[in-house]
């Protein structure tokens, strides 16, 4: 997720905060992820999120959804969604897939 790390750095002086939401393990047990399983409890989910952050060298804040994925469902239950939220708390941009070019374009317009 280097793109979001870059965005956070680029817009840091403009009071922009970038968060990732860890909701579920999308490739549990699949080829390339044989040791990763669906979360059985919150501690396991937290451990996987920390491991992801370590492997990807993520610096941005990672928010952890609840086990019942309430936040993920409220946001549309999509695998790679993006929301830009203004200081007023209203959604200013929403995409069902995080396309770096469009996200940055809309963010630049917003700030």
N, C-alpha and C positions, 0 to 999 in steps of 0.2 A: 504494500500500500504506500509506496513512496510518493505517489501523487498527492495524497492527503497530508503527508508529512510536509511536503513542499508548500502546499497551500497554507498550512498553519504557520510556517515560517514567513512566507511572503506577505501574509496579511496580519501578522502578529501586532504590528504597530497600529492597526486599524480596529483593534478590539474584536477580532474574529476568533472564535473558538471552534476547534474541530474535535468531534467525538466519534468514536466507533462504538457500535452497539453489538456485543457478542450475544447472539440469540440462541443458536443451536449449532450442532456440528453437521454441516451439510454433506460431508463425504465420509461419514462414519463407516468403518469397516471396508471401504472400497479399496480397489487396487491403489497402492501408493499410500494408503492410510490404514494398514491392517491393525495397528495398535490403538487406533482411535475408535471409541465406541460411543453410542448415544449416552448422554448424561444420565446417570442414575440418581445423582443428588447434587445439591448446590456446590458442595466442596469440590467435587469432580469437575463440574462446569467451570468453577473459578480456576482450578488447576490448568485446565485446557486453555482458558483465556490467557493466563499468564505465560504458558508455553508458547502460544501463538505470538504473543507480544515479544517474547525473547527471540524466537526463530526469525520473525520478520523485522526485528529491531524497531518496533513501533514506539514512538515517543508520545503520540497523542493519547489522551485519556480514553480508556476503554470502559464503557458502561456495560454492566452485566444484566441481562434480562432475567426475570424470574423463571422458575422451572416450568410454569404453565405458559410461558411466552406471551404474557399479556401485552407487553409493549410491542413486540413483533406483530401481533395480530392487529393492534390498534393502528399501526403504521402501514398495514396492507399485506403483511405476511409474504413479502417478496424477498428474494435472496440477496439482492445487491442494490437496495434503494438508497436514495439520497434526498435529504430535506435541507433546505436553507431556511432558517428561521430568523426573522428580524428581532431587534431589541424589544419590539412591542409584543413578542411572543407569537406572532402570526406567521404562518408558512408563506414564504415569498417565492419559493421554487420547490418543485417536487419532481423526481424522476424515478422511474421503475428500474433504471439501470444506471450505474455511476459512470457516465461518459465524461472523462476528464475535461475535454474541450468545452462542453456545454456547462458543466458545473462551474468552471472558472469564469466563463463568460457571464453567467448569471450572478456569480458572487461579485465580480467586478462592478456590475451594474448596481447591485444592492448597496455596496459600500461607497 
